[in-house]
């Protein structure tokens, strides 16, 4: 019978590292937008973030809640 591996201190103390969260499934359009975003420079990302914040501030609160719930 093979010997079992020795327990680690983190395992004995209950501090074992948590499993990483599963990545969310993205729609093709979301994946394409994320790919484009990652190609931007930091300055471009900042501009886009500012623009998106502006657009979201113009949306009624009920529309934003409805869109994020789906």
PQR file of N, CA, C, O and H, with PARSE charges and radii, in Angstrom:
ATOM      1  N   UNK A   1       0.845  -1.165   0.000 -0.4000 1.5000
ATOM      2  CA  UNK A   1       0.000   0.000   0.000 -0.0000 2.0000
ATOM      3  C   UNK A   1       0.897   1.236   0.000  0.5500 1.7000
ATOM      4  O   UNK A   1       1.787   1.349   0.843 -0.5500 1.4000
ATOM      5  N   UNK A   2       0.670   2.190  -0.958 -0.4000 1.5000
ATOM      6  CA  UNK A   2       1.537   3.362  -1.012 -0.0000 2.0000
ATOM      7  C   UNK A   2       1.270   4.286   0.173  0.5500 1.7000
ATOM      8  O   UNK A   2       0.146   4.404   0.661 -0.5500 1.4000
ATOM      9  H   UNK A   2      -0.054   2.098  -1.643  0.4000 1.0000
ATOM     10  N   UNK A   3       2.332   4.929   0.611 -0.4000 1.5000
ATOM     11  CA  UNK A   3       2.211   5.866   1.734 -0.0000 2.0000
ATOM     12  C   UNK A   3       1.476   7.118   1.280  0.5500 1.7000
ATOM     13  O   UNK A   3       1.674   7.608   0.168 -0.5500 1.4000
ATOM     14  H   UNK A   3       3.245   4.833   0.215  0.4000 1.0000
ATOM     15  N   UNK A   4       0.629   7.620   2.157 -0.4000 1.5000
ATOM     16  CA  UNK A   4      -0.086   8.849   1.816 -0.0000 2.0000
ATOM     17  C   UNK A   4       0.842  10.033   2.072  0.5500 1.7000
ATOM     18  O   UNK A   4       1.716   9.968   2.937 -0.5500 1.4000
ATOM     19  H   UNK A   4       0.468   7.222   3.060  0.4000 1.0000
ATOM     20  N   UNK A   5       0.651  11.115   1.319 -0.4000 1.5000
ATOM     21  CA  UNK A   5       1.531  12.269   1.516 -0.0000 2.0000
ATOM     22  C   UNK A   5       1.320  12.877   2.895  0.5500 1.7000
ATOM     23  O   UNK A   5       0.225  12.839   3.456 -0.5500 1.4000
ATOM     24  H   UNK A   5      -0.059  11.169   0.616  0.4000 1.0000
ATOM     25  N   UNK A   6       2.390  13.431   3.417 -0.4000 1.5000
ATOM     26  CA  UNK A   6       2.310  14.058   4.743 -0.0000 2.0000
ATOM     27  C   UNK A   6       1.439  15.306   4.666  0.5500 1.7000
ATOM     28  O   UNK A   6       1.499  16.048   3.686 -0.5500 1.4000
ATOM     29  H   UNK A   6       3.280  13.462   2.962  0.4000 1.0000
ATOM     30  N   UNK A   7       0.630  15.538   5.694 -0.4000 1.5000
ATOM     31  CA  UNK A   7      -0.214  16.732   5.676 -0.0000 2.0000
ATOM     32  C   UNK A   7       0.638  17.990   5.790  0.5500 1.7000
ATOM     33  O   UNK A   7       1.703  17.974   6.406 -0.5500 1.4000
ATOM     34  H   UNK A   7       0.581  14.934   6.491  0.4000 1.0000
ATOM     35  N   UNK A   8       0.168  19.065   5.200 -0.4000 1.5000
ATOM     36  CA  UNK A   8       0.878  20.345   5.289 -0.0000 2.0000
ATOM     37  C   UNK A   8       0.329  21.146   6.457  0.5500 1.7000
ATOM     38  O   UNK A   8      -0.777  20.887   6.932 -0.5500 1.4000
ATOM     39  H   UNK A   8      -0.697  19.078   4.699  0.4000 1.0000
ATOM     40  N   UNK A   9       1.106  22.121   6.920 -0.4000 1.5000
ATOM     41  CA  UNK A   9       0.651  22.956   8.031 -0.0000 2.0000
ATOM     42  C   UNK A   9      -0.612  23.715   7.654  0.5500 1.7000
ATOM     43  O   UNK A   9      -1.531  23.836   8.465 -0.5500 1.4000
ATOM     44  H   UNK A   9       2.004  22.331   6.535  0.4000 1.0000
ATOM     45  N   UNK A  10      -0.663  24.230   6.422 -0.4000 1.5000
ATOM     46  CA  UNK A  10      -1.856  24.985   6.031 -0.0000 2.0000
ATOM     47  C   UNK A  10      -3.082  24.084   6.009  0.5500 1.7000
ATOM     48  O   UNK A  10      -4.182  24.523   6.343 -0.5500 1.4000
ATOM     49  H   UNK A  10       0.084  24.131   5.764  0.4000 1.0000
ATOM     50  N   UNK A  11      -2.897  22.828   5.617 -0.4000 1.5000
ATOM     51  CA  UNK A  11      -4.007  21.892   5.626 -0.0000 2.0000
ATOM     52  C   UNK A  11      -4.452  21.538   7.035  0.5500 1.7000
ATOM     53  O   UNK A  11      -5.645  21.400   7.305 -0.5500 1.4000
ATOM     54  H   UNK A  11      -2.003  22.471   5.345  0.4000 1.0000
ATOM     55  N   UNK A  12      -3.474  21.392   7.937 -0.4000 1.5000
ATOM     56  CA  UNK A  12      -3.801  21.062   9.321 -0.0000 2.0000
ATOM     57  C   UNK A  12      -4.495  22.214  10.032  0.5500 1.7000
ATOM     58  O   UNK A  12      -5.351  21.995  10.889 -0.5500 1.4000
ATOM     59  H   UNK A  12      -2.505  21.505   7.717  0.4000 1.0000
ATOM     60  N   UNK A  13      -4.129  23.431   9.680 -0.4000 1.5000
ATOM     61  CA  UNK A  13      -4.698  24.603  10.339 -0.0000 2.0000
ATOM     62  C   UNK A  13      -5.968  25.100   9.664  0.5500 1.7000
ATOM     63  O   UNK A  13      -6.589  26.050  10.139 -0.5500 1.4000
ATOM     64  H   UNK A  13      -3.434  23.609   8.983  0.4000 1.0000
ATOM     65  N   UNK A  14      -6.353  24.480   8.583 -0.4000 1.5000
ATOM     66  CA  UNK A  14      -7.559  24.903   7.889 -0.0000 2.0000
ATOM     67  C   UNK A  14      -7.337  26.123   7.018  0.5500 1.7000
ATOM     68  O   UNK A  14      -8.297  26.799   6.647 -0.5500 1.4000
ATOM     69  H   UNK A  14      -5.849  23.708   8.197  0.4000 1.0000
ATOM     70  N   UNK A  15      -6.101  26.413   6.687 -0.4000 1.5000
ATOM     71  CA  UNK A  15      -5.789  27.568   5.868 -0.0000 2.0000
ATOM     72  C   UNK A  15      -5.438  27.173   4.439  0.5500 1.7000
ATOM     73  O   UNK A  15      -4.690  27.875   3.759 -0.5500 1.4000
ATOM     74  H   UNK A  15      -5.321  25.864   6.988  0.4000 1.0000
ATOM     75  N   UNK A  16      -5.965  26.083   4.003 -0.4000 1.5000
ATOM     76  CA  UNK A  16      -5.664  25.632   2.645 -0.0000 2.0000
ATOM     77  C   UNK A  16      -6.160  26.680   1.656  0.5500 1.7000
ATOM     78  O   UNK A  16      -7.223  27.267   1.860 -0.5500 1.4000
ATOM     79  H   UNK A  16      -6.573  25.512   4.555  0.4000 1.0000
ATOM     80  N   UNK A  17      -5.398  26.925   0.580 -0.4000 1.5000
ATOM     81  CA  UNK A  17      -5.822  27.942  -0.382 -0.0000 2.0000
ATOM     82  C   UNK A  17      -7.171  27.587  -0.996  0.5500 1.7000
ATOM     83  O   UNK A  17      -7.450  26.425  -1.293 -0.5500 1.4000
ATOM     84  H   UNK A  17      -4.535  26.449   0.414  0.4000 1.0000
ATOM     85  N   UNK A  18      -7.987  28.593  -1.178 -0.4000 1.5000
ATOM     86  CA  UNK A  18      -9.307  28.394  -1.771 -0.0000 2.0000
ATOM     87  C   UNK A  18      -9.161  28.115  -3.264  0.5500 1.7000
ATOM     88  O   UNK A  18      -8.208  28.558  -3.905 -0.5500 1.4000
ATOM     89  H   UNK A  18      -7.761  29.536  -0.937  0.4000 1.0000
ATOM     90  N   UNK A  19     -10.101  27.394  -3.786 -0.4000 1.5000
ATOM     91  CA  UNK A  19     -10.103  27.138  -5.218 -0.0000 2.0000
ATOM     92  C   UNK A  19     -10.454  28.435  -5.950  0.5500 1.7000
ATOM     93  O   UNK A  19     -11.317  29.180  -5.486 -0.5500 1.4000
ATOM     94  H   UNK A  19     -10.875  27.034  -3.265  0.4000 1.0000
ATOM     95  N   UNK A  20      -9.806  28.719  -7.082 -0.4000 1.5000
ATOM     96  CA  UNK A  20     -10.139  29.944  -7.811 -0.0000 2.0000
ATOM     97  C   UNK A  20     -11.565  29.880  -8.336  0.5500 1.7000
ATOM     98  O   UNK A  20     -12.071  28.812  -8.681 -0.5500 1.4000
ATOM     99  H   UNK A  20      -9.106  28.114  -7.459  0.4000 1.0000
ATOM    100  N   UNK A  21     -12.197  31.037  -8.388 -0.4000 1.5000
ATOM    101  CA  UNK A  21     -13.563  31.113  -8.892 -0.0000 2.0000
ATOM    102  C   UNK A  21     -13.567  30.800 -10.383  0.5500 1.7000
ATOM    103  O   UNK A  21     -12.624  31.130 -11.101 -0.5500 1.4000
ATOM    104  H   UNK A  21     -11.786  31.904  -8.108  0.4000 1.0000
ATOM    105  N   UNK A  22     -14.618  30.173 -10.828 -0.4000 1.5000
ATOM    106  CA  UNK A  22     -14.740  29.851 -12.243 -0.0000 2.0000
ATOM    107  C   UNK A  22     -14.972  31.132 -13.032  0.5500 1.7000
ATOM    108  O   UNK A  22     -15.684  32.031 -12.585 -0.5500 1.4000
ATOM    109  H   UNK A  22     -15.384  29.905 -10.245  0.4000 1.0000
ATOM    110  N   UNK A  23     -14.368  31.201 -14.202 -0.4000 1.5000
ATOM    111  CA  UNK A  23     -14.545  32.372 -15.063 -0.0000 2.0000
ATOM    112  C   UNK A  23     -15.969  32.373 -15.615  0.5500 1.7000
ATOM    113  O   UNK A  23     -16.497  31.321 -15.973 -0.5500 1.4000
ATOM    114  H   UNK A  23     -13.790  30.471 -14.565  0.4000 1.0000
ATOM    115  N   UNK A  24     -16.588  33.546 -15.683 -0.4000 1.5000
ATOM    116  CA  UNK A  24     -17.950  33.602 -16.224 -0.0000 2.0000
ATOM    117  C   UNK A  24     -17.958  33.316 -17.720  0.5500 1.7000
ATOM    118  O   UNK A  24     -16.985  33.591 -18.423 -0.5500 1.4000
ATOM    119  H   UNK A  24     -16.159  34.401 -15.392  0.4000 1.0000
ATOM    120  N   UNK A  25     -19.041  32.776 -18.183 -0.4000 1.5000
ATOM    121  CA  UNK A  25     -19.191  32.513 -19.613 -0.0000 2.0000
ATOM    122  C   UNK A  25     -19.600  33.810 -20.295  0.5500 1.7000
ATOM    123  O   UNK A  25     -20.552  34.465 -19.872 -0.5500 1.4000
ATOM    124  H   UNK A  25     -19.831  32.554 -17.611  0.4000 1.0000
ATOM    125  N   UNK A  26     -18.886  34.180 -21.344 -0.4000 1.5000
ATOM    126  CA  UNK A  26     -19.164  35.422 -22.055 -0.0000 2.0000
ATOM    127  C   UNK A  26     -19.844  35.137 -23.383  0.5500 1.7000
ATOM    128  O   UNK A  26     -19.554  34.145 -24.050 -0.5500 1.4000
ATOM    129  H   UNK A  26     -18.112  33.648 -21.688  0.4000 1.0000
ATOM    130  N   UNK A  27     -20.752  36.026 -23.750 -0.4000 1.5000
ATOM    131  CA  UNK A  27     -21.360  35.969 -25.074 -0.0000 2.0000
ATOM    132  C   UNK A  27     -20.287  36.375 -26.083  0.5500 1.7000
ATOM    133  O   UNK A  27     -19.337  37.065 -25.713 -0.5500 1.4000
ATOM    134  H   UNK A  27     -20.987  36.833 -23.208  0.4000 1.0000
ATOM    135  N   UNK A  28     -20.413  35.967 -27.346 -0.4000 1.5000
ATOM    136  CA  UNK A  28     -19.400  36.330 -28.345 -0.0000 2.0000
ATOM    137  C   UNK A  28     -19.161  37.843 -28.446  0.5500 1.7000
ATOM    138  O   UNK A  28     -18.017  38.272 -28.593 -0.5500 1.4000
ATOM    139  H   UNK A  28     -21.184  35.406 -27.647  0.4000 1.0000
ATOM    140  N   UNK A  29     -20.215  38.649 -28.370 -0.4000 1.5000
ATOM    141  CA  UNK A  29     -20.059  40.101 -28.450 -0.0000 2.0000
ATOM    142  C   UNK A  29     -19.294  40.634 -27.238  0.5500 1.7000
ATOM    143  O   UNK A  29     -18.495  41.560 -27.369 -0.5500 1.4000
ATOM    144  H   UNK A  29     -21.145  38.300 -28.251  0.4000 1.0000
ATOM    145  N   UNK A  30     -19.537  40.049 -26.051 -0.4000 1.5000
ATOM    146  CA  UNK A  30     -18.823  40.474 -24.848 -0.0000 2.0000
ATOM    147  C   UNK A  30     -17.344  40.107 -24.948  0.5500 1.7000
ATOM    148  O   UNK A  30     -16.480  40.896 -24.563 -0.5500 1.4000
ATOM    149  H   UNK A  30     -20.187  39.296 -25.945  0.4000 1.0000
ATOM    150  N   UNK A  31     -17.051  38.919 -25.459 -0.4000 1.5000
ATOM    151  CA  UNK A  31     -15.669  38.482 -25.612 -0.0000 2.0000
ATOM    152  C   UNK A  31     -14.930  39.380 -26.605  0.5500 1.7000
ATOM    153  O   UNK A  31     -13.764  39.711 -26.395 -0.5500 1.4000
ATOM    154  H   UNK A  31     -17.753  38.278 -25.771  0.4000 1.0000
ATOM    155  N   UNK A  32     -15.605  39.771 -27.680 -0.4000 1.5000
ATOM    156  CA  UNK A  32     -14.988  40.656 -28.674 -0.0000 2.0000
ATOM    157  C   UNK A  32     -14.719  42.034 -28.074  0.5500 1.7000
ATOM    158  O   UNK A  32     -13.668  42.621 -28.327 -0.5500 1.4000
ATOM    159  H   UNK A  32     -16.553  39.502 -27.851  0.4000 1.0000
ATOM    160  N   UNK A  33     -15.654  42.553 -27.286 -0.4000 1.5000
ATOM    161  CA  UNK A  33     -15.463  43.865 -26.651 -0.0000 2.0000
ATOM    162  C   UNK A  33     -14.304  43.811 -25.656  0.5500 1.7000
ATOM    163  O   UNK A  33     -13.508  44.747 -25.581 -0.5500 1.4000
ATOM    164  H   UNK A  33     -16.508  42.076 -27.081  0.4000 1.0000
ATOM    165  N   UNK A  34     -14.207  42.733 -24.902 -0.4000 1.5000
ATOM    166  CA  UNK A  34     -13.120  42.580 -23.939 -0.0000 2.0000
ATOM    167  C   UNK A  34     -11.774  42.493 -24.654  0.5500 1.7000
ATOM    168  O   UNK A  34     -10.789  43.067 -24.190 -0.5500 1.4000
ATOM    169  H   UNK A  34     -14.854  41.972 -24.963  0.4000 1.0000
ATOM    170  N   UNK A  35     -11.725  41.784 -25.773 -0.4000 1.5000
ATOM    171  CA  UNK A  35     -10.495  41.665 -26.554 -0.0000 2.0000
ATOM    172  C   UNK A  35     -10.049  43.040 -27.055  0.5500 1.7000
ATOM    173  O   UNK A  35      -8.863  43.364 -27.000 -0.5500 1.4000
ATOM    174  H   UNK A  35     -12.525  41.318 -26.150  0.4000 1.0000
ATOM    175  N   UNK A  36     -10.990  43.845 -27.542 -0.4000 1.5000
ATOM    176  CA  UNK A  36     -10.665  45.199 -28.012 -0.0000 2.0000
ATOM    177  C   UNK A  36     -10.189  46.066 -26.849  0.5500 1.7000
ATOM    178  O   UNK A  36      -9.226  46.820 -26.986 -0.5500 1.4000
ATOM    179  H   UNK A  36     -11.954  43.582 -27.587  0.4000 1.0000
ATOM    180  N   UNK A  37     -10.862  45.956 -25.709 -0.4000 1.5000
ATOM    181  CA  UNK A  37     -10.491  46.744 -24.527 -0.0000 2.0000
ATOM    182  C   UNK A  37      -9.057  46.438 -24.107  0.5500 1.7000
ATOM    183  O   UNK A  37      -8.300  47.343 -23.758 -0.5500 1.4000
ATOM    184  H   UNK A  37     -11.644  45.343 -25.598  0.4000 1.0000
ATOM    185  N   UNK A  38      -8.695  45.179 -24.142 -0.4000 1.5000
ATOM    186  CA  UNK A  38      -7.342  44.777 -23.730 -0.0000 2.0000
ATOM    187  C   UNK A  38      -6.277  45.274 -24.686  0.5500 1.7000
ATOM    188  O   UNK A  38      -5.107  45.351 -24.310 -0.5500 1.4000
ATOM    189  H   UNK A  38      -9.310  44.444 -24.426  0.4000 1.0000
ATOM    190  N   UNK A  39      -6.650  45.616 -25.919 -0.4000 1.5000
ATOM    191  CA  UNK A  39      -5.685  46.121 -26.894 -0.0000 2.0000
ATOM    192  C   UNK A  39      -5.428  47.625 -26.720  0.5500 1.7000
ATOM    193  O   UNK A  39      -4.480  48.159 -27.298 -0.5500 1.4000
ATOM    194  H   UNK A  39      -7.600  45.553 -26.224  0.4000 1.0000
ATOM    195  N   UNK A  40      -6.255  48.302 -25.939 -0.4000 1.5000
ATOM    196  CA  UNK A  40      -6.095  49.738 -25.731 -0.0000 2.0000
ATOM    197  C   UNK A  40      -4.903  50.036 -24.828  0.5500 1.7000
ATOM    198  O   UNK A  40      -4.496  49.211 -24.010 -0.5500 1.4000
ATOM    199  H   UNK A  40      -7.024  47.869 -25.470  0.4000 1.0000
ATOM    200  N   UNK A  41      -4.358  51.232 -25.000 -0.4000 1.5000
ATOM    201  CA  UNK A  41      -3.334  51.711 -24.082 -0.0000 2.0000
ATOM    202  C   UNK A  41      -4.025  52.099 -22.771  0.5500 1.7000
ATOM    203  O   UNK A  41      -5.249  52.226 -22.740 -0.5500 1.4000
ATOM    204  H   UNK A  41      -4.689  51.902 -25.665  0.4000 1.0000
ATOM    205  N   UNK A  42      -3.269  52.288 -21.700 -0.4000 1.5000
ATOM    206  CA  UNK A  42      -3.900  52.742 -20.456 -0.0000 2.0000
ATOM    207  C   UNK A  42      -4.686  54.047 -20.636  0.5500 1.7000
ATOM    208  O   UNK A  42      -5.748  54.218 -20.036 -0.5500 1.4000
ATOM    209  H   UNK A  42      -2.274  52.185 -21.726  0.4000 1.0000
ATOM    210  N   UNK A  43      -4.171  54.958 -21.455 -0.4000 1.5000
ATOM    211  CA  UNK A  43      -4.889  56.215 -21.708 -0.0000 2.0000
ATOM    212  C   UNK A  43      -6.199  55.944 -22.441  0.5500 1.7000
ATOM    213  O   UNK A  43      -7.220  56.558 -22.133 -0.5500 1.4000
ATOM    214  H   UNK A  43      -3.309  54.819 -21.942  0.4000 1.0000
ATOM    215  N   UNK A  44      -6.173  55.033 -23.403 -0.4000 1.5000
ATOM    216  CA  UNK A  44      -7.390  54.676 -24.135 -0.0000 2.0000
ATOM    217  C   UNK A  44      -8.411  54.010 -23.234  0.5500 1.7000
ATOM    218  O   UNK A  44      -9.609  54.268 -23.349 -0.5500 1.4000
ATOM    219  H   UNK A  44      -5.343  54.534 -23.652  0.4000 1.0000
ATOM    220  N   UNK A  45      -7.940  53.150 -22.334 -0.4000 1.5000
ATOM    221  CA  UNK A  45      -8.853  52.495 -21.381 -0.0000 2.0000
ATOM    222  C   UNK A  45      -9.514  53.527 -20.474  0.5500 1.7000
ATOM    223  O   UNK A  45     -10.707  53.446 -20.183 -0.5500 1.4000
ATOM    224  H   UNK A  45      -6.967  52.940 -22.240  0.4000 1.0000
ATOM    225  N   UNK A  46      -8.713  54.504 -20.030 -0.4000 1.5000
ATOM    226  CA  UNK A  46      -9.247  55.546 -19.169 -0.0000 2.0000
ATOM    227  C   UNK A  46     -10.322  56.354 -19.894  0.5500 1.7000
ATOM    228  O   UNK A  46     -11.366  56.658 -19.319 -0.5500 1.4000
ATOM    229  H   UNK A  46      -7.744  54.570 -20.267  0.4000 1.0000
ATOM    230  N   UNK A  47     -10.066  56.698 -21.151 -0.4000 1.5000
ATOM    231  CA  UNK A  47     -11.053  57.437 -21.941 -0.0000 2.0000
ATOM    232  C   UNK A  47     -12.331  56.633 -22.113  0.5500 1.7000
ATOM    233  O   UNK A  47     -13.431  57.167 -21.971 -0.5500 1.4000
ATOM    234  H   UNK A  47      -9.217  56.450 -21.618  0.4000 1.0000
ATOM    235  N   UNK A  48     -12.187  55.357 -22.418 -0.4000 1.5000
ATOM    236  CA  UNK A  48     -13.358  54.505 -22.612 -0.0000 2.0000
ATOM    237  C   UNK A  48     -14.146  54.349 -21.308  0.5500 1.7000
ATOM    238  O   UNK A  48     -15.376  54.398 -21.310 -0.5500 1.4000
ATOM    239  H   UNK A  48     -11.293  54.923 -22.534  0.4000 1.0000
ATOM    240  N   UNK A  49     -13.434  54.162 -20.206 -0.4000 1.5000
ATOM    241  CA  UNK A  49     -14.101  54.046 -18.901 -0.0000 2.0000
ATOM    242  C   UNK A  49     -14.890  55.315 -18.580  0.5500 1.7000
ATOM    243  O   UNK A  49     -16.019  55.245 -18.095 -0.5500 1.4000
ATOM    244  H   UNK A  49     -12.435  54.122 -20.204  0.4000 1.0000
ATOM    245  N   UNK A  50     -14.289  56.475 -18.854 -0.4000 1.5000
ATOM    246  CA  UNK A  50     -14.969  57.745 -18.608 -0.0000 2.0000
ATOM    247  C   UNK A  50     -16.217  57.858 -19.475  0.5500 1.7000
ATOM    248  O   UNK A  50     -17.272  58.286 -19.005 -0.5500 1.4000
ATOM    249  H   UNK A  50     -13.372  56.532 -19.249  0.4000 1.0000
ATOM    250  N   UNK A  51     -16.093  57.472 -20.743 -0.4000 1.5000
ATOM    251  CA  UNK A  51     -17.230  57.540 -21.661 -0.0000 2.0000
ATOM    252  C   UNK A  51     -18.351  56.602 -21.219  0.5500 1.7000
ATOM    253  O   UNK A  51     -19.525  56.971 -21.247 -0.5500 1.4000
ATOM    254  H   UNK A  51     -15.236  57.125 -21.125  0.4000 1.0000
ATOM    255  N   UNK A  52     -17.985  55.397 -20.815 -0.4000 1.5000
ATOM    256  CA  UNK A  52     -19.007  54.449 -20.342 -0.0000 2.0000
ATOM    257  C   UNK A  52     -19.683  54.945 -19.071  0.5500 1.7000
ATOM    258  O   UNK A  52     -20.893  54.787 -18.904 -0.5500 1.4000
ATOM    259  H   UNK A  52     -17.032  55.097 -20.792  0.4000 1.0000
ATOM    260  N   UNK A  53     -18.904  55.546 -18.174 -0.4000 1.5000
ATOM    261  CA  UNK A  53     -19.499  56.119 -16.966 -0.0000 2.0000
ATOM    262  C   UNK A  53     -20.504  57.203 -17.323  0.5500 1.7000
ATOM    263  O   UNK A  53     -21.577  57.287 -16.725 -0.5500 1.4000
ATOM    264  H   UNK A  53     -17.921  55.675 -18.310  0.4000 1.0000
ATOM    265  N   UNK A  54     -20.150  58.037 -18.305 -0.4000 1.5000
ATOM    266  CA  UNK A  54     -21.064  59.088 -18.749 -0.0000 2.0000
ATOM    267  C   UNK A  54     -22.346  58.480 -19.320  0.5500 1.7000
ATOM    268  O   UNK A  54     -23.449  58.903 -18.973 -0.5500 1.4000
ATOM    269  H   UNK A  54     -19.278  57.969 -18.790  0.4000 1.0000
ATOM    270  N   UNK A  55     -22.192  57.487 -20.198 -0.4000 1.5000
ATOM    271  CA  UNK A  55     -23.379  56.856 -20.791 -0.0000 2.0000
ATOM    272  C   UNK A  55     -24.270  56.238 -19.725  0.5500 1.7000
ATOM    273  O   UNK A  55     -25.492  56.369 -19.783 -0.5500 1.4000
ATOM    274  H   UNK A  55     -21.296  57.144 -20.480  0.4000 1.0000
ATOM    275  N   UNK A  56     -23.670  55.569 -18.758 -0.4000 1.5000
ATOM    276  CA  UNK A  56     -24.458  54.948 -17.694 -0.0000 2.0000
ATOM    277  C   UNK A  56     -25.140  55.986 -16.811  0.5500 1.7000
ATOM    278  O   UNK A  56     -26.229  55.740 -16.292 -0.5500 1.4000
ATOM    279  H   UNK A  56     -22.677  55.462 -18.710  0.4000 1.0000
ATOM    280  N   UNK A  57     -24.508  57.141 -16.639 -0.4000 1.5000
ATOM    281  CA  UNK A  57     -25.132  58.187 -15.826 -0.0000 2.0000
ATOM    282  C   UNK A  57     -26.365  58.764 -16.519  0.5500 1.7000
ATOM    283  O   UNK A  57     -27.226  59.348 -15.861 -0.5500 1.4000
ATOM    284  H   UNK A  57     -23.624  57.341 -17.061  0.4000 1.0000
ATOM    285  N   UNK A  58     -26.460  58.607 -17.841 -0.4000 1.5000
ATOM    286  CA  UNK A  58     -27.599  59.119 -18.594 -0.0000 2.0000
ATOM    287  C   UNK A  58     -28.763  58.135 -18.629  0.5500 1.7000
ATOM    288  O   UNK A  58     -29.883  58.507 -18.978 -0.5500 1.4000
ATOM    289  H   UNK A  58     -25.761  58.133 -18.377  0.4000 1.0000
ATOM    290  N   UNK A  59     -28.503  56.897 -18.273 -0.4000 1.5000
ATOM    291  CA  UNK A  59     -29.541  55.863 -18.267 -0.0000 2.0000
ATOM    292  C   UNK A  59     -30.391  55.997 -17.009  0.5500 1.7000
ATOM    293  O   UNK A  59     -29.868  56.301 -15.937 -0.5500 1.4000
ATOM    294  H   UNK A  59     -27.593  56.595 -17.990  0.4000 1.0000
ATOM    295  N   UNK A  60     -31.692  55.774 -17.130 -0.4000 1.5000
ATOM    296  CA  UNK A  60     -32.506  55.738 -15.909 -0.0000 2.0000
ATOM    297  C   UNK A  60     -32.045  54.573 -15.019  0.5500 1.7000
ATOM    298  O   UNK A  60     -31.616  53.537 -15.527 -0.5500 1.4000
ATOM    299  H   UNK A  60     -32.117  55.526 -18.001  0.4000 1.0000
ATOM    300  N   UNK A  61     -32.133  54.740 -13.726 -0.4000 1.5000
ATOM    301  CA  UNK A  61     -31.669  53.713 -12.783 -0.0000 2.0000
ATOM    302  C   UNK A  61     -32.366  52.380 -13.010  0.5500 1.7000
ATOM    303  O   UNK A  61     -31.743  51.327 -12.873 -0.5500 1.4000
ATOM    304  H   UNK A  61     -32.482  55.582 -13.314  0.4000 1.0000
ATOM    305  N   UNK A  62     -33.650  52.411 -13.356 -0.4000 1.5000
ATOM    306  CA  UNK A  62     -34.380  51.159 -13.554 -0.0000 2.0000
ATOM    307  C   UNK A  62     -33.844  50.403 -14.770  0.5500 1.7000
ATOM    308  O   UNK A  62     -33.837  49.172 -14.768 -0.5500 1.4000
ATOM    309  H   UNK A  62     -34.156  53.266 -13.467  0.4000 1.0000
ATOM    310  N   UNK A  63     -33.396  51.110 -15.805 -0.4000 1.5000
ATOM    311  CA  UNK A  63     -32.862  50.442 -16.990 -0.0000 2.0000
ATOM    312  C   UNK A  63     -31.534  49.787 -16.682  0.5500 1.7000
ATOM    313  O   UNK A  63     -31.253  48.700 -17.188 -0.5500 1.4000
ATOM    314  H   UNK A  63     -33.402  52.110 -15.807  0.4000 1.0000
ATOM    315  N   UNK A  64     -30.708  50.421 -15.862 -0.4000 1.5000
ATOM    316  CA  UNK A  64     -29.421  49.851 -15.501 -0.0000 2.0000
ATOM    317  C   UNK A  64     -29.610  48.589 -14.678  0.5500 1.7000
ATOM    318  O   UNK A  64     -28.928  47.592 -14.915 -0.5500 1.4000
ATOM    319  H   UNK A  64     -30.936  51.303 -15.450  0.4000 1.0000
ATOM    320  N   UNK A  65     -30.526  48.612 -13.713 -0.4000 1.5000
ATOM    321  CA  UNK A  65     -30.782  47.422 -12.899 -0.0000 2.0000
ATOM    322  C   UNK A  65     -31.308  46.289 -13.760  0.5500 1.7000
ATOM    323  O   UNK A  65     -30.925  45.135 -13.569 -0.5500 1.4000
ATOM    324  H   UNK A  65     -31.080  49.422 -13.520  0.4000 1.0000
ATOM    325  N   UNK A  66     -32.184  46.604 -14.709 -0.4000 1.5000
ATOM    326  CA  UNK A  66     -32.763  45.582 -15.575 -0.0000 2.0000
ATOM    327  C   UNK A  66     -31.702  44.948 -16.454  0.5500 1.7000
ATOM    328  O   UNK A  66     -31.726  43.735 -16.662 -0.5500 1.4000
ATOM    329  H   UNK A  66     -32.496  47.542 -14.865  0.4000 1.0000
ATOM    330  N   UNK A  67     -30.761  45.744 -16.981 -0.4000 1.5000
ATOM    331  CA  UNK A  67     -29.715  45.231 -17.863 -0.0000 2.0000
ATOM    332  C   UNK A  67     -28.711  44.378 -17.107  0.5500 1.7000
ATOM    333  O   UNK A  67     -28.246  43.371 -17.640 -0.5500 1.4000
ATOM    334  H   UNK A  67     -30.742  46.729 -16.812  0.4000 1.0000
ATOM    335  N   UNK A  68     -28.367  44.749 -15.891 -0.4000 1.5000
ATOM    336  CA  UNK A  68     -27.371  43.987 -15.135 -0.0000 2.0000
ATOM    337  C   UNK A  68     -27.965  42.708 -14.550  0.5500 1.7000
ATOM    338  O   UNK A  68     -27.221  41.798 -14.187 -0.5500 1.4000
ATOM    339  H   UNK A  68     -28.745  45.567 -15.458  0.4000 1.0000
ATOM    340  N   UNK A  69     -29.271  42.624 -14.454 -0.4000 1.5000
ATOM    341  CA  UNK A  69     -29.911  41.420 -13.899 -0.0000 2.0000
ATOM    342  C   UNK A  69     -29.902  40.275 -14.891  0.5500 1.7000
ATOM    343  O   UNK A  69     -30.069  39.122 -14.491 -0.5500 1.4000
ATOM    344  H   UNK A  69     -29.876  43.363 -14.750  0.4000 1.0000
ATOM    345  N   UNK A  70     -29.714  40.550 -16.160 -0.4000 1.5000
ATOM    346  CA  UNK A  70     -29.750  39.484 -17.179 -0.0000 2.0000
ATOM    347  C   UNK A  70     -28.422  38.881 -17.407  0.5500 1.7000
ATOM    348  O   UNK A  70     -28.288  37.975 -18.230 -0.5500 1.4000
ATOM    349  H   UNK A  70     -29.578  41.486 -16.485  0.4000 1.0000
TER
END
